[in-house]
């Protein structure tokens, strides 16, 4: 399957159940249905490449290399 939506390189991903999360040099994290390939959500807010991500329970953690920023968002939150 091909997941289309990022505008630049993908650096990290994690699969949790039927959800696939991908972090990119387009400064976003995208959440996909792993089975259908449908883009479900785009997380924005970083000013640089998302180098790492981790989903723990209903919380998405993301990190950047350049500024050392760490962000987290509860699933369903903005």
Steps between C-alpha positions, in 0.01 A plus 500: 500500500612857431401775744497839330482832680840606629672770295852384587703212646360277773744448789304298753188292538313284744213257456247466783215263421353623172662844533824595328669824613772659286729796571658700221734776388183688399469572878185292544385171645227321310270228628375240255274198500757225442242275335338749261783752452260787578657811650309558826679796654789740454679638806672834442690736725866407475730747328740235375535131413321253727784258574330269745156409624349261749139418578435397860136429579305790357795744498723580202851621585713665230855629505731721297875484468572863409336681792463210742125560525273226628125524450213278600135487409221289636324319217188697419656823631641785294 
